[in-house]
Amino acid sequence: MAVAEPRLYPETRPGTGNCRFCDAPLAHVFVDLGMSPPCESFVSFEQLNHMEPFYPLCVYVCSTCFLVQLQEYVAPQAIFSHYAYFSSYSTNWLKHAEQYVAMISERLGLGAQSQVVELASNDGYLLQYFKQRGIPCTGIEPAANVARVAQEQGIPTIVEFFGRELATRLRGEGLQANLLLGNNVLAHVPDINSFVGGMKILLAPDGVITMEFPHLVRLIAGNQFDTIYHEHFSYLSLRVVERIFAHHGLTVFDVDELPTHGGSLRIYACHSGPAAPAPSTRVLAVRQAEDALGLDRLEGYAGFAERVNEVKFDLLECLIRLKRAGKTVVGYGAPGKGNTLLNYCAIRTDLLAYTVDRNPFKHGKYLPGTHIPIYPPEKIAETRPDYLLILPWNLRDEIVSQMAFVREWGGQFIVPIPQVEIMS
C-alpha cells in the first residue's frame, strides 16, 4: 500500500474567517480535531438525555502574522461567566504562584505603596500571597462563582471581562497597576487587541506586565493537541506575542521558560519608548529557537496533524488491548484537556469506566460528550482498578505521588501525552 507523502505546508481550507490580530483571511489548517462540546460544560444526571452542542475544533495559522488560532465558535460569556475550574485545587499550582509572588515582589521592590492587578484572578489562588505581604491587590475575574471565593478571602475582585472599556473606566477611577499580571489568560481572549490595548491603558508609567501562557513550541514538540479547546482561542509563540504587544505600544524585554502546563513562557513587558530595556539574552534565545523550528513561515506548521493521529491510534490500541485482557481502566482528573482527548479519540465508558477529580464542583456529574461519570478520588481505593489514565498529564508527578497506594494491588498509570506511556 502506498504511503502518503508528508505535507510540506498546512492544509489549505479557505473561506473561514479572518485573523483576530491582523484581520488577514485564514486559509491554512494547523490541525482539525473534529467536533467537540465546550470542555467545561459538565453534564448533570438530569441532562444526560438532552442534546449537547458540539462545535468545530479546527485550528488555523495566519499566513501573515503566524498567530495560531481557533475561531470564536463559542462566546466567552458562555464559557467563563460560570466556570468549573478552580486554581486552588492543584497543590503544585499554588506552590508555583507563591514562588512567583516572592520573586516578583523582590525584583520590582513591591510594597504597601504598590498596586498589583491580576487579570483572570480565579479564586484568589495567587493574590492571597500578595495580601499576606501587605501589598495592595485587585483581581479581575469574569466568573462570578469563582470570584466569590476570592472575595470571601478579603481579596477585592471585579467581576467583569477585561478589555479597553473596563481599563479606561478603572484608570478614570484612579487605578494604575505597578504590576499587571495574568496567568493562562492571554490565550483565552477572542478580542486580543482589546485585551492587550486595555493593559496599555491600565499600566502605570513605570509599571511592568507579566503574562504566562503555554508555549506553542512545546505544544508542537510534545504533541499537546489536547490543550486545544474552545476556551483557548490562541496558541502563542514569543514572536507573535511581541508583535501584538508592539502594535499596542508595549515592549517585551524579558522572558522565563517554565515547566508549567507542559511548557510555558512568562513574558515581562513595559511601555515602549526610549526608557524601555533592551531585549534580554533570554528573549533572543527563545526567538532563535522559534525561528529554527520555522515558526516564521508556513512550513514550520506542517506535519503536526499527522503526529496527532498517531497518538490517537496508539492510545486506542492500548486501551482496547487492556480491555480485551480483562483489565479495568479509569481516569484521574476531569480537566479541559482531558475532554478534548477523550472526545477526539471517541473514548467513552466502554474503555474508561469513570474518572475522579479533587474538585467537588464536578462530583456526581459527567464529562461533556463522552458522559463518563466523575467521582471523588476515594473511588479509586473502593474499586481498585488495574490502570489509571492520567488526563492532566502536566501534573503527572503530583498525581502519581498522591495515588501511590494503587501499587498495593499492582495498579499502574497510563500517561497519554506526548506519547502513550505505561508507568509500572
GUSE-20108 format. One record per residue (C-alpha): residue number from 0; residue in one letter; x negated, y negated, z negated. Coordinates in pm, whole numbers. Layout:
BEGIN
@n->NUM, res->a, xx->X, yy->Y, zz->Z $
...
***
This chain:
BEGIN
@n->0, res->m, xx->0, yy->0, zz->0 $
@n->1, res->a, xx->-134, yy->-341, zz->93 $
@n->2, res->v, xx->-233, yy->-570, zz->-195 $
@n->3, res->a, xx->-110, yy->-928, zz->-174 $
@n->4, res->e, xx->-378, yy->-1188, zz->-129 $
@n->5, res->p, xx->-421, yy->-1416, zz->-433 $
@n->6, res->r, xx->-273, yy->-1762, zz->-389 $
@n->7, res->l, xx->-516, yy->-2043, zz->-321 $
@n->8, res->y, xx->-254, yy->-2306, zz->-413 $
@n->9, res->p, xx->54, yy->-2308, zz->-637 $
@n->10, res->e, xx->374, yy->-2200, zz->-462 $
@n->11, res->t, xx->540, yy->-2483, zz->-271 $
@n->12, res->r, xx->907, yy->-2535, zz->-354 $
@n->13, res->p, xx->1009, yy->-2891, zz->-259 $
@n->14, res->g, xx->1315, yy->-3098, zz->-336 $
@n->15, res->t, xx->1340, yy->-3054, zz->-714 $
@n->16, res->g, xx->1287, yy->-3399, zz->-864 $
@n->17, res->n, xx->1013, yy->-3646, zz->-947 $
@n->18, res->c, xx->719, yy->-3660, zz->-1188 $
@n->19, res->r, xx->816, yy->-3802, zz->-1528 $
@n->20, res->f, xx->500, yy->-4013, zz->-1538 $
@n->21, res->c, xx->415, yy->-4133, zz->-1187 $
@n->22, res->d, xx->751, yy->-4063, zz->-1013 $
@n->23, res->a, xx->590, yy->-3869, zz->-725 $
@n->24, res->p, xx->805, yy->-3588, zz->-578 $
@n->25, res->l, xx->747, yy->-3249, zz->-742 $
@n->26, res->a, xx->680, yy->-2971, zz->-494 $
@n->27, res->h, xx->431, yy->-2723, zz->-645 $
@n->28, res->v, xx->534, yy->-2446, zz->-886 $
@n->29, res->f, xx->286, yy->-2368, zz->-1163 $
@n->30, res->v, xx->490, yy->-2074, zz->-1297 $
@n->31, res->d, xx->855, yy->-1967, zz->-1281 $
@n->32, res->l, xx->983, yy->-1775, zz->-1586 $
@n->33, res->g, xx->1337, yy->-1741, zz->-1454 $
@n->34, res->m, xx->1641, yy->-1837, zz->-1659 $
@n->35, res->s, xx->1636, yy->-1865, zz->-2037 $
@n->36, res->p, xx->1852, yy->-2012, zz->-2317 $
@n->37, res->p, xx->1720, yy->-2301, zz->-2529 $
@n->38, res->c, xx->1469, yy->-2134, zz->-2760 $
@n->39, res->e, xx->1603, yy->-2272, zz->-3090 $
@n->40, res->s, xx->1973, yy->-2207, zz->-3017 $
@n->41, res->f, xx->2013, yy->-1921, zz->-3263 $
@n->42, res->v, xx->2339, yy->-1730, zz->-3239 $
@n->43, res->s, xx->2574, yy->-1662, zz->-3530 $
@n->44, res->f, xx->2768, yy->-1337, zz->-3564 $
@n->45, res->e, xx->3087, yy->-1517, zz->-3461 $
@n->46, res->q, xx->2919, yy->-1638, zz->-3140 $
@n->47, res->l, xx->2792, yy->-1301, zz->-3019 $
@n->48, res->n, xx->3073, yy->-1257, zz->-2768 $
@n->49, res->h, xx->3065, yy->-1616, zz->-2647 $
@n->50, res->m, xx->2894, yy->-1740, zz->-2332 $
@n->51, res->e, xx->2542, yy->-1877, zz->-2375 $
@n->52, res->p, xx->2392, yy->-2144, zz->-2149 $
@n->53, res->f, xx->2080, yy->-2039, zz->-1958 $
@n->54, res->y, xx->1857, yy->-2291, zz->-1781 $
@n->55, res->p, xx->1557, yy->-2257, zz->-1547 $
@n->56, res->l, xx->1208, yy->-2227, zz->-1694 $
@n->57, res->c, xx->1033, yy->-2334, zz->-1376 $
@n->58, res->v, xx->720, yy->-2542, zz->-1436 $
@n->59, res->y, xx->576, yy->-2777, zz->-1173 $
@n->60, res->v, xx->242, yy->-2952, zz->-1132 $
@n->61, res->c, xx->242, yy->-3303, zz->-987 $
@n->62, res->s, xx->11, yy->-3323, zz->-685 $
@n->63, res->t, xx->-53, yy->-3694, zz->-753 $
@n->64, res->c, xx->-132, yy->-3720, zz->-1127 $
@n->65, res->f, xx->-154, yy->-3343, zz->-1210 $
@n->66, res->l, xx->91, yy->-3360, zz->-1500 $
@n->67, res->v, xx->225, yy->-3007, zz->-1555 $
@n->68, res->q, xx->591, yy->-3036, zz->-1646 $
@n->69, res->l, xx->930, yy->-2881, zz->-1691 $
@n->70, res->q, xx->1224, yy->-3081, zz->-1566 $
@n->71, res->e, xx->1478, yy->-3212, zz->-1816 $
@n->72, res->y, xx->1728, yy->-2929, zz->-1788 $
@n->73, res->v, xx->1841, yy->-2982, zz->-2149 $
@n->74, res->a, xx->1877, yy->-3329, zz->-2303 $
@n->75, res->p, xx->1657, yy->-3388, zz->-2611 $
@n->76, res->q, xx->1968, yy->-3484, zz->-2810 $
@n->77, res->a, xx->2097, yy->-3131, zz->-2759 $
@n->78, res->i, xx->1768, yy->-2979, zz->-2877 $
@n->79, res->f, xx->1639, yy->-3199, zz->-3156 $
@n->80, res->s, xx->1940, yy->-3359, zz->-3327 $
@n->81, res->h, xx->1987, yy->-3046, zz->-3540 $
@n->82, res->y, xx->1668, yy->-2844, zz->-3542 $
@n->83, res->a, xx->1580, yy->-2497, zz->-3669 $
@n->84, res->y, xx->1204, yy->-2549, zz->-3707 $
@n->85, res->f, xx->1071, yy->-2649, zz->-4050 $
@n->86, res->s, xx->693, yy->-2705, zz->-4055 $
@n->87, res->s, xx->654, yy->-2628, zz->-4425 $
@n->88, res->y, xx->723, yy->-2255, zz->-4378 $
@n->89, res->s, xx->371, yy->-2199, zz->-4241 $
@n->90, res->t, xx->103, yy->-2189, zz->-4511 $
@n->91, res->n, xx->-174, yy->-2239, zz->-4256 $
@n->92, res->w, xx->1, yy->-2540, zz->-4104 $
@n->93, res->l, xx->35, yy->-2704, zz->-4445 $
@n->94, res->k, xx->-337, yy->-2649, zz->-4503 $
@n->95, res->h, xx->-412, yy->-2799, zz->-4162 $
@n->96, res->a, xx->-201, yy->-3106, zz->-4248 $
@n->97, res->e, xx->-367, yy->-3155, zz->-4587 $
@n->98, res->q, xx->-715, yy->-3134, zz->-4435 $
@n->99, res->y, xx->-619, yy->-3385, zz->-4166 $
@n->100, res->v, xx->-491, yy->-3634, zz->-4423 $
@n->101, res->a, xx->-813, yy->-3610, zz->-4624 $
@n->102, res->m, xx->-1026, yy->-3653, zz->-4311 $
@n->103, res->i, xx->-838, yy->-3942, zz->-4152 $
@n->104, res->s, xx->-792, yy->-4130, zz->-4481 $
@n->105, res->e, xx->-1168, yy->-4134, zz->-4529 $
@n->106, res->r, xx->-1250, yy->-4203, zz->-4164 $
@n->107, res->l, xx->-1016, yy->-4505, zz->-4142 $
@n->108, res->g, xx->-1050, yy->-4621, zz->-4502 $
@n->109, res->l, xx->-674, yy->-4596, zz->-4561 $
@n->110, res->g, xx->-538, yy->-4720, zz->-4891 $
@n->111, res->a, xx->-248, yy->-4888, zz->-5067 $
@n->112, res->q, xx->-250, yy->-5178, zz->-4817 $
@n->113, res->s, xx->-231, yy->-4949, zz->-4512 $
@n->114, res->q, xx->76, yy->-4828, zz->-4327 $
@n->115, res->v, xx->99, yy->-4478, zz->-4181 $
@n->116, res->v, xx->377, yy->-4385, zz->-3938 $
@n->117, res->e, xx->433, yy->-4029, zz->-3818 $
@n->118, res->l, xx->640, yy->-3956, zz->-3509 $
@n->119, res->a, xx->839, yy->-3632, zz->-3534 $
@n->120, res->s, xx->763, yy->-3610, zz->-3906 $
@n->121, res->n, xx->980, yy->-3299, zz->-3952 $
@n->122, res->d, xx->1038, yy->-3208, zz->-4318 $
@n->123, res->g, xx->760, yy->-3424, zz->-4462 $
@n->124, res->y, xx->505, yy->-3143, zz->-4439 $
@n->125, res->l, xx->223, yy->-3394, zz->-4365 $
@n->126, res->l, xx->335, yy->-3729, zz->-4505 $
@n->127, res->q, xx->364, yy->-3574, zz->-4851 $
@n->128, res->y, xx->-17, yy->-3575, zz->-4868 $
@n->129, res->f, xx->-37, yy->-3946, zz->-4785 $
@n->130, res->k, xx->228, yy->-4009, zz->-5050 $
@n->131, res->q, xx->17, yy->-3819, zz->-5306 $
@n->132, res->r, xx->-275, yy->-4053, zz->-5226 $
@n->133, res->g, xx->-62, yy->-4364, zz->-5275 $
@n->134, res->i, xx->-80, yy->-4458, zz->-4905 $
@n->135, res->p, xx->248, yy->-4611, zz->-4777 $
@n->136, res->c, xx->401, yy->-4395, zz->-4506 $
@n->137, res->t, xx->712, yy->-4374, zz->-4293 $
@n->138, res->g, xx->844, yy->-4083, zz->-4090 $
@n->139, res->i, xx->1047, yy->-4096, zz->-3769 $
@n->140, res->e, xx->1241, yy->-3773, zz->-3712 $
@n->141, res->p, xx->1550, yy->-3729, zz->-3490 $
@n->142, res->a, xx->1674, yy->-3406, zz->-3655 $
@n->143, res->a, xx->1892, yy->-3515, zz->-3947 $
@n->144, res->n, xx->1893, yy->-3174, zz->-4116 $
@n->145, res->v, xx->1512, yy->-3160, zz->-4117 $
@n->146, res->a, xx->1462, yy->-3527, zz->-4209 $
@n->147, res->r, xx->1687, yy->-3481, zz->-4512 $
@n->148, res->v, xx->1427, yy->-3252, zz->-4670 $
@n->149, res->a, xx->1162, yy->-3524, zz->-4641 $
@n->150, res->q, xx->1399, yy->-3790, zz->-4773 $
@n->151, res->e, xx->1472, yy->-3575, zz->-5078 $
@n->152, res->q, xx->1097, yy->-3579, zz->-5149 $
@n->153, res->g, xx->1100, yy->-3959, zz->-5150 $
@n->154, res->i, xx->942, yy->-3996, zz->-4805 $
@n->155, res->p, xx->1107, yy->-4282, zz->-4609 $
@n->156, res->t, xx->1232, yy->-4126, zz->-4285 $
@n->157, res->i, xx->1410, yy->-4295, zz->-3993 $
@n->158, res->v, xx->1649, yy->-4054, zz->-3822 $
@n->159, res->e, xx->1619, yy->-4162, zz->-3459 $
@n->160, res->f, xx->1441, yy->-4078, zz->-3135 $
@n->161, res->f, xx->1125, yy->-4282, zz->-3083 $
@n->162, res->g, xx->1062, yy->-4500, zz->-2780 $
@n->163, res->r, xx->1017, yy->-4861, zz->-2675 $
@n->164, res->e, xx->1357, yy->-4968, zz->-2808 $
@n->165, res->l, xx->1304, yy->-4836, zz->-3163 $
@n->166, res->a, xx->941, yy->-4956, zz->-3166 $
@n->167, res->t, xx->1047, yy->-5308, zz->-3071 $
@n->168, res->r, xx->1308, yy->-5315, zz->-3345 $
@n->169, res->l, xx->1068, yy->-5188, zz->-3611 $
@n->170, res->r, xx->800, yy->-5433, zz->-3501 $
@n->171, res->g, xx->1057, yy->-5711, zz->-3535 $
@n->172, res->e, xx->1124, yy->-5592, zz->-3891 $
@n->173, res->g, xx->754, yy->-5628, zz->-3973 $
@n->174, res->l, xx->640, yy->-5267, zz->-3944 $
@n->175, res->q, xx->297, yy->-5215, zz->-3786 $
@n->176, res->a, xx->103, yy->-4891, zz->-3806 $
@n->177, res->n, xx->-261, yy->-4883, zz->-3909 $
@n->178, res->l, xx->-239, yy->-4513, zz->-3834 $
@n->179, res->l, xx->23, yy->-4387, zz->-3588 $
@n->180, res->l, xx->23, yy->-4010, zz->-3560 $
@n->181, res->g, xx->218, yy->-3729, zz->-3402 $
@n->182, res->n, xx->159, yy->-3354, zz->-3412 $
@n->183, res->n, xx->309, yy->-3146, zz->-3132 $
@n->184, res->v, xx->549, yy->-3417, zz->-3021 $
@n->185, res->l, xx->385, yy->-3570, zz->-2712 $
@n->186, res->a, xx->477, yy->-3261, zz->-2509 $
@n->187, res->h, xx->836, yy->-3275, zz->-2640 $
@n->188, res->v, xx->947, yy->-3608, zz->-2491 $
@n->189, res->p, xx->1105, yy->-3629, zz->-2145 $
@n->190, res->d, xx->1057, yy->-4007, zz->-2117 $
@n->191, res->i, xx->685, yy->-4004, zz->-2181 $
@n->192, res->n, xx->644, yy->-4363, zz->-2057 $
@n->193, res->s, xx->889, yy->-4499, zz->-2313 $
@n->194, res->f, xx->726, yy->-4291, zz->-2587 $
@n->195, res->v, xx->367, yy->-4398, zz->-2518 $
@n->196, res->g, xx->481, yy->-4753, zz->-2443 $
@n->197, res->g, xx->653, yy->-4754, zz->-2784 $
@n->198, res->m, xx->329, yy->-4653, zz->-2953 $
@n->199, res->k, xx->157, yy->-4951, zz->-2791 $
@n->200, res->i, xx->422, yy->-5180, zz->-2944 $
@n->201, res->l, xx->416, yy->-5033, zz->-3296 $
@n->202, res->l, xx->38, yy->-5003, zz->-3331 $
@n->203, res->a, xx->-135, yy->-5272, zz->-3540 $
@n->204, res->p, xx->-405, yy->-5472, zz->-3354 $
@n->205, res->d, xx->-686, yy->-5270, zz->-3515 $
@n->206, res->g, xx->-477, yy->-4955, zz->-3558 $
@n->207, res->v, xx->-558, yy->-4601, zz->-3447 $
@n->208, res->i, xx->-336, yy->-4337, zz->-3288 $
@n->209, res->t, xx->-394, yy->-3964, zz->-3331 $
@n->210, res->m, xx->-191, yy->-3714, zz->-3132 $
@n->211, res->e, xx->-220, yy->-3336, zz->-3143 $
@n->212, res->f, xx->-90, yy->-3122, zz->-2859 $
@n->213, res->p, xx->-159, yy->-2775, zz->-2714 $
@n->214, res->h, xx->-436, yy->-2798, zz->-2456 $
@n->215, res->l, xx->-344, yy->-2694, zz->-2102 $
@n->216, res->v, xx->-690, yy->-2537, zz->-2065 $
@n->217, res->r, xx->-612, yy->-2294, zz->-2345 $
@n->218, res->l, xx->-264, yy->-2219, zz->-2206 $
@n->219, res->i, xx->-415, yy->-2120, zz->-1873 $
@n->220, res->a, xx->-716, yy->-1932, zz->-2011 $
@n->221, res->g, xx->-511, yy->-1747, zz->-2275 $
@n->222, res->n, xx->-206, yy->-1658, zz->-2061 $
@n->223, res->q, xx->7, yy->-1852, zz->-2311 $
@n->224, res->f, xx->318, yy->-1862, zz->-2093 $
@n->225, res->d, xx->540, yy->-1808, zz->-2397 $
@n->226, res->t, xx->461, yy->-2163, zz->-2511 $
@n->227, res->i, xx->675, yy->-2276, zz->-2218 $
@n->228, res->y, xx->1031, yy->-2353, zz->-2326 $
@n->229, res->h, xx->1290, yy->-2622, zz->-2273 $
@n->230, res->e, xx->1179, yy->-2847, zz->-2558 $
@n->231, res->h, xx->824, yy->-2857, zz->-2417 $
@n->232, res->f, xx->870, yy->-3097, zz->-2128 $
@n->233, res->s, xx->498, yy->-3147, zz->-2054 $
@n->234, res->y, xx->180, yy->-2931, zz->-2068 $
@n->235, res->l, xx->-112, yy->-3161, zz->-2121 $
@n->236, res->s, xx->-476, yy->-3193, zz->-2027 $
@n->237, res->l, xx->-703, yy->-3464, zz->-2167 $
@n->238, res->r, xx->-746, yy->-3623, zz->-1825 $
@n->239, res->v, xx->-370, yy->-3662, zz->-1779 $
@n->240, res->v, xx->-318, yy->-3797, zz->-2132 $
@n->241, res->e, xx->-597, yy->-4051, zz->-2075 $
@n->242, res->r, xx->-429, yy->-4159, zz->-1753 $
@n->243, res->i, xx->-90, yy->-4203, zz->-1922 $
@n->244, res->f, xx->-234, yy->-4391, zz->-2220 $
@n->245, res->a, xx->-442, yy->-4621, zz->-1996 $
@n->246, res->h, xx->-130, yy->-4706, zz->-1797 $
@n->247, res->h, xx->21, yy->-4839, zz->-2121 $
@n->248, res->g, xx->-283, yy->-5032, zz->-2240 $
@n->249, res->l, xx->-428, yy->-4769, zz->-2473 $
@n->250, res->t, xx->-776, yy->-4613, zz->-2467 $
@n->251, res->v, xx->-861, yy->-4260, zz->-2576 $
@n->252, res->f, xx->-1202, yy->-4289, zz->-2743 $
@n->253, res->d, xx->-1247, yy->-3955, zz->-2923 $
@n->254, res->v, xx->-1111, yy->-3601, zz->-2930 $
@n->255, res->d, xx->-1126, yy->-3294, zz->-3153 $
@n->256, res->e, xx->-1080, yy->-2941, zz->-3022 $
@n->257, res->l, xx->-863, yy->-2746, zz->-3267 $
@n->258, res->p, xx->-770, yy->-2377, zz->-3304 $
@n->259, res->t, xx->-405, yy->-2455, zz->-3387 $
@n->260, res->h, xx->-122, yy->-2332, zz->-3163 $
@n->261, res->g, xx->-358, yy->-2121, zz->-2957 $
@n->262, res->g, xx->-596, yy->-2412, zz->-2893 $
@n->263, res->s, xx->-508, yy->-2781, zz->-2920 $
@n->264, res->l, xx->-658, yy->-3126, zz->-2879 $
@n->265, res->r, xx->-640, yy->-3412, zz->-3128 $
@n->266, res->i, xx->-697, yy->-3738, zz->-2947 $
@n->267, res->y, xx->-790, yy->-4072, zz->-3105 $
@n->268, res->a, xx->-671, yy->-4386, zz->-2927 $
@n->269, res->c, xx->-657, yy->-4762, zz->-2979 $
@n->270, res->h, xx->-557, yy->-5076, zz->-2790 $
@n->271, res->s, xx->-752, yy->-5121, zz->-2468 $
@n->272, res->g, xx->-984, yy->-5418, zz->-2439 $
@n->273, res->p, xx->-1343, yy->-5529, zz->-2499 $
@n->274, res->a, xx->-1333, yy->-5411, zz->-2861 $
@n->275, res->a, xx->-1227, yy->-5056, zz->-2773 $
@n->276, res->p, xx->-1501, yy->-4798, zz->-2843 $
@n->277, res->a, xx->-1665, yy->-4623, zz->-2551 $
@n->278, res->p, xx->-1552, yy->-4262, zz->-2498 $
@n->279, res->s, xx->-1739, yy->-4025, zz->-2730 $
@n->280, res->t, xx->-1957, yy->-3738, zz->-2611 $
@n->281, res->r, xx->-1671, yy->-3506, zz->-2710 $
@n->282, res->v, xx->-1438, yy->-3683, zz->-2469 $
@n->283, res->l, xx->-1696, yy->-3650, zz->-2192 $
@n->284, res->a, xx->-1744, yy->-3279, zz->-2269 $
@n->285, res->v, xx->-1370, yy->-3198, zz->-2253 $
@n->286, res->r, xx->-1335, yy->-3396, zz->-1930 $
@n->287, res->q, xx->-1623, yy->-3198, zz->-1782 $
@n->288, res->a, xx->-1470, yy->-2866, zz->-1889 $
@n->289, res->e, xx->-1135, yy->-2956, zz->-1731 $
@n->290, res->d, xx->-1300, yy->-3067, zz->-1409 $
@n->291, res->a, xx->-1499, yy->-2742, zz->-1396 $
@n->292, res->l, xx->-1169, yy->-2548, zz->-1408 $
@n->293, res->g, xx->-1035, yy->-2752, zz->-1118 $
@n->294, res->l, xx->-758, yy->-2931, zz->-1309 $
@n->295, res->d, xx->-821, yy->-3238, zz->-1093 $
@n->296, res->r, xx->-700, yy->-3054, zz->-781 $
@n->297, res->l, xx->-413, yy->-2819, zz->-695 $
@n->298, res->e, xx->-635, yy->-2512, zz->-651 $
@n->299, res->g, xx->-703, yy->-2511, zz->-1024 $
@n->300, res->y, xx->-339, yy->-2426, zz->-1096 $
@n->301, res->a, xx->-315, yy->-2123, zz->-867 $
@n->302, res->g, xx->-313, yy->-1766, zz->-995 $
@n->303, res->f, xx->-155, yy->-1830, zz->-1336 $
@n->304, res->a, xx->184, yy->-1688, zz->-1234 $
@n->305, res->e, xx->26, yy->-1358, zz->-1123 $
@n->306, res->r, xx->-155, yy->-1320, zz->-1458 $
@n->307, res->v, xx->170, yy->-1386, zz->-1644 $
@n->308, res->n, xx->334, yy->-1098, zz->-1457 $
@n->309, res->e, xx->55, yy->-863, zz->-1564 $
@n->310, res->v, xx->109, yy->-948, zz->-1933 $
@n->311, res->k, xx->482, yy->-878, zz->-1890 $
@n->312, res->f, xx->417, yy->-540, zz->-1727 $
@n->313, res->d, xx->163, yy->-436, zz->-1991 $
@n->314, res->l, xx->391, yy->-529, zz->-2282 $
@n->315, res->l, xx->688, yy->-344, zz->-2134 $
@n->316, res->e, xx->476, yy->-37, zz->-2063 $
@n->317, res->c, xx->350, yy->-40, zz->-2424 $
@n->318, res->l, xx->697, yy->-73, zz->-2581 $
@n->319, res->i, xx->854, yy->188, zz->-2351 $
@n->320, res->r, xx->573, yy->434, zz->-2428 $
@n->321, res->l, xx->620, yy->386, zz->-2804 $
@n->322, res->k, xx->998, yy->418, zz->-2772 $
@n->323, res->r, xx->966, yy->747, zz->-2582 $
@n->324, res->a, xx->727, yy->871, zz->-2850 $
@n->325, res->g, xx->997, yy->813, zz->-3113 $
@n->326, res->k, xx->824, yy->515, zz->-3277 $
@n->327, res->t, xx->1010, yy->219, zz->-3428 $
@n->328, res->v, xx->905, yy->-133, zz->-3331 $
@n->329, res->v, xx->1032, yy->-451, zz->-3498 $
@n->330, res->g, xx->933, yy->-815, zz->-3465 $
@n->331, res->y, xx->771, yy->-1058, zz->-3702 $
@n->332, res->g, xx->884, yy->-1418, zz->-3661 $
@n->333, res->a, xx->1155, yy->-1599, zz->-3467 $
@n->334, res->p, xx->957, yy->-1883, zz->-3305 $
@n->335, res->g, xx->1042, yy->-2060, zz->-2984 $
@n->336, res->k, xx->753, yy->-1889, zz->-2806 $
@n->337, res->g, xx->892, yy->-1550, zz->-2907 $
@n->338, res->n, xx->1225, yy->-1625, zz->-2742 $
@n->339, res->t, xx->1055, yy->-1719, zz->-2416 $
@n->340, res->l, xx->853, yy->-1396, zz->-2425 $
@n->341, res->l, xx->1149, yy->-1171, zz->-2506 $
@n->342, res->n, xx->1387, yy->-1325, zz->-2252 $
@n->343, res->y, xx->1129, yy->-1329, zz->-1972 $
@n->344, res->c, xx->1039, yy->-966, zz->-2038 $
@n->345, res->a, xx->1408, yy->-865, zz->-2092 $
@n->346, res->i, xx->1325, yy->-711, zz->-2432 $
@n->347, res->r, xx->1634, yy->-653, zz->-2643 $
@n->348, res->t, xx->1735, yy->-422, zz->-2928 $
@n->349, res->d, xx->1667, yy->-121, zz->-2708 $
@n->350, res->l, xx->1295, yy->-192, zz->-2755 $
@n->351, res->l, xx->1285, yy->-421, zz->-3062 $
@n->352, res->a, xx->1524, yy->-320, zz->-3339 $
@n->353, res->y, xx->1514, yy->-651, zz->-3526 $
@n->354, res->t, xx->1282, yy->-933, zz->-3628 $
@n->355, res->v, xx->1211, yy->-1108, zz->-3959 $
@n->356, res->d, xx->1134, yy->-1468, zz->-4046 $
@n->357, res->r, xx->1048, yy->-1664, zz->-4360 $
@n->358, res->n, xx->1289, yy->-1945, zz->-4271 $
@n->359, res->p, xx->1623, yy->-1878, zz->-4449 $
@n->360, res->f, xx->1799, yy->-2101, zz->-4193 $
@n->361, res->k, xx->1757, yy->-1816, zz->-3942 $
@n->362, res->h, xx->1861, yy->-1524, zz->-4162 $
@n->363, res->g, xx->2179, yy->-1348, zz->-4052 $
@n->364, res->k, xx->2155, yy->-1500, zz->-3705 $
@n->365, res->y, xx->2049, yy->-1357, zz->-3371 $
@n->366, res->l, xx->1782, yy->-1458, zz->-3122 $
@n->367, res->p, xx->1917, yy->-1654, zz->-2825 $
@n->368, res->g, xx->1971, yy->-1448, zz->-2513 $
@n->369, res->t, xx->1842, yy->-1117, zz->-2648 $
@n->370, res->h, xx->2070, yy->-1108, zz->-2958 $
@n->371, res->i, xx->1803, yy->-938, zz->-3168 $
@n->372, res->p, xx->1906, yy->-977, zz->-3537 $
@n->373, res->i, xx->1694, yy->-1182, zz->-3778 $
@n->374, res->y, xx->1635, yy->-1067, zz->-4136 $
@n->375, res->p, xx->1421, yy->-1182, zz->-4432 $
@n->376, res->p, xx->1067, yy->-1033, zz->-4440 $
@n->377, res->e, xx->1173, yy->-790, zz->-4716 $
@n->378, res->k, xx->1349, yy->-586, zz->-4445 $
@n->379, res->i, xx->1008, yy->-454, zz->-4337 $
@n->380, res->a, xx->947, yy->-271, zz->-4666 $
@n->381, res->e, xx->1301, yy->-131, zz->-4660 $
@n->382, res->t, xx->1282, yy->23, zz->-4311 $
@n->383, res->r, xx->906, yy->100, zz->-4287 $
@n->384, res->p, xx->868, yy->55, zz->-3908 $
@n->385, res->d, xx->575, yy->203, zz->-3718 $
@n->386, res->y, xx->481, yy->-124, zz->-3541 $
@n->387, res->l, xx->527, yy->-497, zz->-3592 $
@n->388, res->l, xx->526, yy->-712, zz->-3278 $
@n->389, res->i, xx->381, yy->-1048, zz->-3388 $
@n->390, res->l, xx->576, yy->-1312, zz->-3196 $
@n->391, res->p, xx->396, yy->-1621, zz->-3341 $
@n->392, res->w, xx->62, yy->-1476, zz->-3231 $
@n->393, res->n, xx->-114, yy->-1807, zz->-3309 $
@n->394, res->l, xx->-57, yy->-1716, zz->-3679 $
@n->395, res->r, xx->-171, yy->-1356, zz->-3640 $
@n->396, res->d, xx->-431, yy->-1367, zz->-3920 $
@n->397, res->e, xx->-186, yy->-1525, zz->-4165 $
@n->398, res->i, xx->84, yy->-1269, zz->-4079 $
@n->399, res->v, xx->-146, yy->-967, zz->-4090 $
@n->400, res->s, xx->-259, yy->-1080, zz->-4434 $
@n->401, res->q, xx->99, yy->-1130, zz->-4556 $
@n->402, res->m, xx->215, yy->-795, zz->-4419 $
@n->403, res->a, xx->-94, yy->-587, zz->-4502 $
@n->404, res->f, xx->124, yy->-349, zz->-4705 $
@n->405, res->v, xx->259, yy->-190, zz->-4384 $
@n->406, res->r, xx->-63, yy->8, zz->-4370 $
@n->407, res->e, xx->63, yy->205, zz->-4671 $
@n->408, res->w, xx->276, yy->411, zz->-4430 $
@n->409, res->g, xx->44, yy->377, zz->-4130 $
@n->410, res->g, xx->215, yy->73, zz->-3980 $
@n->411, res->q, xx->29, yy->-119, zz->-3711 $
@n->412, res->f, xx->52, yy->-460, zz->-3544 $
@n->413, res->i, xx->104, yy->-549, zz->-3178 $
@n->414, res->v, xx->-19, yy->-887, zz->-3051 $
@n->415, res->p, xx->121, yy->-971, zz->-2703 $
@n->416, res->i, xx->-93, yy->-1273, zz->-2603 $
@n->417, res->p, xx->-342, yy->-1323, zz->-2434 $
@n->418, res->q, xx->-312, yy->-953, zz->-2357 $
@n->419, res->v, xx->-140, yy->-667, zz->-2536 $
@n->420, res->e, xx->-344, yy->-554, zz->-2834 $
@n->421, res->i, xx->-262, yy->-292, zz->-3099 $
@n->422, res->m, xx->-429, yy->-365, zz->-3432 $
@n->423, res->s, xx->-469, yy->-41, zz->-3623 $
***
